[in-house]
């Protein structure tokens, strides 16, 4: 009876699995701050991608962790970098899996910020307009490798329109854009920054990420990105911003996604390891709450774990 009248039904196809890609071959290394999450070399991606696909997960998103960084973020658009090589590796083995890619410069910059720094005479901060061409080059690099969706997470103004124009002029009309439209300056990104080696070397990102106190601003950011050509939009983080997910879902006509971020994952994992809560129940409740708030897509490190739970629940019960 509960299943007959249930208002929110979570499915494996609602989930997107984040994957961290590093240079090299033959390596799968667990990330200390994210138990159960790994750094993969490109040749190791097909196995985990196939496992996710067989569980019903229909999309992954790749985050590059380069070996070298510099002041211009040149590694972000290196056709031989870990992300483009990883895209090709997955597509060669699991062609029907949707491959999304993070488009940002923080992991590729020696200063750890999401864009090109402004000249000193202009004071500290990121130069928004000088960053846009570099982001477009990164998106084009991923498109050439076969990405289905590029996901700008930098929060620079005008980058969706700039990237859309660059993709279209190069003939990549079919490559979609998932915009991190409402990305907050959150305390819950710590484990991710450790995994991606992307923590700022000085200052912070409050100058270009959103103030956690603001919700109406998110609606403005979302509308601007949709007007510039975003096909999906993102609210990040998810659990601390369910009100924003709901408000956004009520006013837009494109799919809304939410990122169950590293800190939210790590809190459940740590509490479960200490016996403070039931991990299985907590994960399913958290993910269901995100969908209930209005997210069609949920990026979560628990994607395969949750998909396996859902798959097991569909197996026929043993008789007698």
C-alpha positions as CSV (number, residue, x, y, z in Angstrom):
1,X,0.0,0.0,0.0
2,X,2.9,2.4,0.8
3,X,4.4,1.8,-2.6
4,X,1.0,2.4,-4.4
5,X,0.7,5.9,-2.9
6,X,4.3,6.9,-2.6
7,X,4.7,10.5,-4.0
8,X,8.5,10.4,-4.7
9,X,10.1,7.4,-6.4
10,X,13.9,7.4,-6.5
11,X,15.5,5.5,-9.4
12,X,19.1,4.7,-10.4
13,X,18.7,6.8,-13.5
14,X,18.2,9.8,-11.3
15,X,21.8,9.5,-10.1
16,X,25.1,10.8,-11.6
17,X,28.3,9.3,-10.4
18,X,31.3,11.7,-9.9
19,X,34.7,10.2,-10.9
20,X,38.2,11.6,-10.2
21,X,40.6,11.0,-13.1
22,X,44.4,11.2,-12.7
23,X,47.3,10.7,-15.2
24,X,49.0,7.4,-15.7
25,X,47.9,3.8,-16.0
26,X,46.8,0.9,-13.9
27,X,46.0,2.8,-10.7
28,X,43.0,3.0,-8.5
29,X,43.7,4.8,-5.2
30,X,41.3,5.4,-2.4
31,X,40.9,9.0,-1.3
32,X,41.6,9.3,2.4
33,X,39.0,12.1,3.0
34,X,36.4,10.2,1.0
35,X,36.3,6.6,2.0
36,X,35.0,4.4,-0.8
37,X,35.8,7.0,-3.5
38,X,38.9,6.7,-5.7
39,X,41.4,8.3,-8.0
40,X,41.3,6.4,-11.3
41,X,43.7,6.5,-14.2
42,X,41.8,6.6,-17.5
43,X,42.3,2.9,-18.3
44,X,40.6,2.0,-15.0
45,X,37.4,4.0,-15.8
46,X,35.7,1.6,-18.1
47,X,35.3,-1.1,-15.4
48,X,33.6,1.3,-12.9
49,X,31.6,2.9,-15.7
50,X,30.3,-0.5,-16.8
51,X,29.5,-1.5,-13.2
52,X,27.5,1.8,-12.7
53,X,25.7,1.3,-16.0
54,X,24.7,-2.3,-15.2
55,X,23.2,-1.0,-11.9
56,X,21.0,1.5,-13.8
57,X,23.1,4.6,-13.4
58,X,23.0,6.4,-16.7
59,X,25.6,9.2,-16.3
60,X,29.0,9.9,-14.8
61,X,30.8,13.3,-14.4
62,X,34.6,13.4,-14.7
63,X,36.9,15.7,-12.6
64,X,40.5,16.0,-13.7
65,X,43.4,15.9,-11.2
66,X,46.5,16.9,-13.3
67,X,50.0,16.1,-12.4
68,X,51.2,19.7,-13.1
69,X,49.6,23.1,-12.6
70,X,50.5,26.6,-13.8
71,X,49.3,30.2,-13.7
72,X,47.3,29.9,-16.9
73,X,45.5,26.6,-16.4
74,X,46.9,25.2,-19.6
75,X,46.4,21.6,-18.6
76,X,42.6,22.2,-18.6
77,X,42.5,22.1,-22.4
78,X,45.3,19.6,-23.0
79,X,43.9,16.9,-25.4
80,X,46.1,14.4,-23.8
81,X,45.1,15.3,-20.3
82,X,43.3,12.8,-17.9
83,X,39.8,14.0,-18.6
84,X,39.8,13.8,-22.5
85,X,41.7,10.5,-22.4
86,X,39.2,9.3,-19.8
87,X,36.2,10.3,-21.9
88,X,37.5,8.4,-24.8
89,X,38.2,5.4,-22.7
90,X,34.7,5.2,-21.3
91,X,33.0,5.9,-24.7
92,X,35.0,3.1,-26.3
93,X,33.7,0.5,-23.8
94,X,30.4,1.9,-22.5
95,X,29.1,4.0,-25.4
96,X,25.6,4.4,-24.1
97,X,26.7,5.9,-20.8
98,X,26.3,9.7,-20.7
99,X,29.6,11.3,-19.9
100,X,29.6,14.7,-18.3
101,X,32.7,16.7,-17.5
102,X,33.5,19.4,-15.0
103,X,34.6,22.6,-16.6
104,X,36.6,24.7,-14.2
105,X,40.2,25.8,-13.7
106,X,40.8,25.4,-10.0
107,X,42.6,22.0,-10.3
108,X,44.8,23.3,-13.1
109,X,45.8,26.6,-11.6
110,X,48.9,26.9,-9.4
111,X,46.9,29.3,-7.1
112,X,43.8,27.0,-6.8
113,X,41.3,29.6,-7.9
114,X,38.6,29.0,-10.5
115,X,39.8,31.6,-13.0
116,X,42.7,33.7,-14.2
117,X,43.9,36.1,-11.6
118,X,43.5,39.8,-12.2
119,X,46.6,42.0,-12.8
120,X,48.1,43.2,-9.5
121,X,47.3,46.9,-10.3
122,X,43.6,46.0,-10.3
123,X,43.8,44.4,-6.8
124,X,43.4,40.8,-5.7
125,X,40.7,38.6,-7.3
126,X,39.8,36.6,-10.4
127,X,39.5,38.4,-13.8
128,X,36.1,37.2,-15.0
129,X,36.5,38.2,-18.6
130,X,40.0,36.8,-19.1
131,X,38.8,33.5,-17.7
132,X,36.0,33.0,-20.2
133,X,38.2,32.0,-23.2
134,X,40.1,29.5,-21.2
135,X,36.9,27.9,-20.0
136,X,35.7,27.7,-23.6
137,X,38.9,26.0,-24.6
138,X,38.4,23.4,-21.9
139,X,34.8,22.8,-22.9
140,X,36.0,22.4,-26.6
141,X,38.7,20.0,-25.5
142,X,36.1,17.8,-23.7
143,X,33.7,18.0,-26.7
144,X,36.4,16.9,-29.1
145,X,37.1,13.8,-26.9
146,X,33.4,12.9,-27.0
147,X,31.7,14.4,-23.9
148,X,28.0,14.5,-24.0
149,X,27.6,17.3,-21.5
150,X,30.0,19.9,-20.2
151,X,29.3,21.3,-16.8
152,X,30.9,24.7,-16.0
153,X,31.3,25.0,-12.2
154,X,33.5,28.1,-12.0
155,X,30.7,30.7,-11.4
156,X,32.1,33.3,-13.8
157,X,29.5,35.7,-15.2
158,X,28.6,35.1,-18.8
159,X,30.4,31.8,-19.2
160,X,27.4,29.8,-20.3
161,X,26.8,32.1,-23.4
162,X,30.5,32.2,-24.1
163,X,30.9,28.4,-24.0
164,X,27.6,27.8,-26.0
165,X,28.8,30.1,-28.7
166,X,32.3,28.4,-28.8
167,X,30.7,24.9,-29.0
168,X,28.3,25.9,-31.8
169,X,30.9,27.7,-33.9
170,X,33.0,24.5,-33.7
171,X,30.1,22.3,-34.8
172,X,29.3,20.8,-31.4
173,X,25.6,21.7,-31.4
174,X,24.7,18.4,-29.7
175,X,26.9,18.9,-26.7
176,X,24.7,20.0,-23.8
177,X,25.6,22.4,-21.0
178,X,24.9,21.6,-17.3
179,X,25.4,24.9,-15.5
180,X,26.4,25.1,-11.9
181,X,24.1,28.1,-11.8
182,X,23.6,28.4,-8.0
183,X,26.9,27.3,-6.4
184,X,27.3,28.5,-2.9
185,X,30.5,29.3,-1.0
186,X,30.0,26.3,1.3
187,X,31.9,24.7,4.1
188,X,30.9,21.3,2.7
189,X,33.5,21.2,-0.1
190,X,36.5,20.2,2.0
191,X,36.9,16.5,1.0
192,X,36.4,17.4,-2.6
193,X,39.2,20.0,-2.6
194,X,41.5,17.4,-1.0
195,X,40.5,14.9,-3.7
196,X,40.9,17.3,-6.6
197,X,43.9,19.2,-5.1
198,X,42.0,22.4,-5.7
199,X,42.0,24.4,-2.4
200,X,42.9,28.1,-3.0
201,X,46.5,28.9,-2.0
202,X,45.4,32.3,-0.8
203,X,42.1,34.0,-0.1
204,X,38.7,32.2,-0.7
205,X,36.0,31.9,-3.3
206,X,33.4,34.1,-1.8
207,X,34.0,36.7,-4.5
208,X,32.4,34.5,-7.2
209,X,30.5,31.8,-5.3
210,X,27.2,32.7,-3.7
211,X,26.4,33.8,-0.2
212,X,24.8,31.0,1.8
213,X,22.3,33.5,3.2
214,X,20.8,34.3,-0.2
215,X,18.0,32.4,-2.0
216,X,16.4,34.9,-4.3
217,X,19.8,35.5,-5.9
218,X,19.9,31.9,-6.9
219,X,16.7,32.5,-9.0
220,X,18.4,35.4,-10.8
221,X,21.6,33.3,-11.5
222,X,19.5,30.4,-12.8
223,X,17.5,32.6,-15.1
224,X,20.6,34.3,-16.5
225,X,22.2,31.0,-17.3
226,X,19.1,29.6,-19.0
227,X,18.9,32.7,-21.1
228,X,22.5,32.1,-22.2
229,X,21.8,28.6,-23.3
230,X,22.0,26.2,-20.3
231,X,20.2,22.9,-20.9
232,X,20.3,21.8,-17.2
233,X,21.0,23.8,-14.1
234,X,22.6,22.9,-10.8
235,X,22.1,23.8,-7.2
236,X,25.2,23.0,-5.0
237,X,25.3,21.8,-2.3
238,X,22.1,19.8,-2.0
239,X,21.0,19.0,1.5
240,X,21.7,22.4,3.1
241,X,19.9,24.1,0.2
242,X,16.8,22.0,-0.4
243,X,14.7,25.2,-0.1
244,X,16.7,26.6,-3.0
245,X,16.3,23.4,-5.1
246,X,12.5,23.6,-4.5
247,X,12.2,27.3,-5.4
248,X,14.3,26.9,-8.5
249,X,12.3,23.8,-9.6
250,X,9.1,25.8,-9.4
251,X,10.2,28.6,-11.8
252,X,12.3,26.9,-14.5
253,X,11.4,24.6,-17.4
254,X,14.7,22.9,-17.7
255,X,15.8,19.9,-15.7
256,X,17.1,20.8,-12.2
257,X,20.1,18.9,-10.7
258,X,21.6,19.1,-7.2
259,X,25.0,18.0,-6.0
260,X,25.1,15.8,-2.8
261,X,28.6,17.1,-2.1
262,X,31.7,15.6,-0.6
263,X,31.1,17.0,2.9
264,X,27.5,15.7,2.9
265,X,28.8,12.3,1.8
266,X,31.6,12.3,4.4
267,X,29.2,13.2,7.3
268,X,27.0,10.2,6.6
269,X,30.0,7.9,6.1
270,X,31.8,9.0,9.3
271,X,28.6,8.7,11.4
272,X,27.9,5.2,10.0
273,X,31.5,4.0,10.6
274,X,31.0,5.0,14.3
275,X,27.7,3.2,14.5
276,X,25.8,6.4,15.0
277,X,23.3,5.8,12.2
278,X,22.2,3.2,9.6
279,X,24.1,4.1,6.5
280,X,21.7,2.4,4.1
281,X,18.7,4.1,5.6
282,X,20.4,7.5,5.9
283,X,21.6,7.5,2.3
284,X,18.2,6.6,0.8
285,X,16.5,9.2,3.0
286,X,18.9,11.9,2.0
287,X,18.7,11.2,-1.7
288,X,14.9,10.9,-1.6
289,X,14.7,14.3,0.1
290,X,16.7,15.9,-2.8
291,X,14.5,14.4,-5.4
292,X,11.4,15.4,-3.4
293,X,12.6,19.0,-3.3
294,X,12.5,19.0,-7.1
295,X,15.9,17.7,-8.5
296,X,15.6,15.5,-11.5
297,X,19.3,14.6,-11.4
298,X,21.4,14.0,-8.3
299,X,25.2,14.0,-8.4
300,X,26.3,11.8,-5.5
301,X,29.3,9.7,-4.5
302,X,26.7,7.2,-3.2
303,X,25.3,6.7,-6.7
304,X,26.4,3.0,-7.1
305,X,25.7,2.2,-3.4
306,X,22.2,3.6,-3.7
307,X,21.6,2.0,-7.1
308,X,22.6,-1.4,-5.8
309,X,20.1,-1.0,-2.9
310,X,17.3,-0.1,-5.4
311,X,18.2,-3.0,-7.6
312,X,18.1,-5.4,-4.7
313,X,14.7,-4.1,-3.7
314,X,13.4,-5.1,-7.1
315,X,14.5,-8.7,-6.9
316,X,11.7,-11.2,-6.5
317,X,11.3,-12.5,-3.0
318,X,12.3,-16.1,-2.3
319,X,9.3,-18.4,-1.9
320,X,8.8,-20.7,1.0
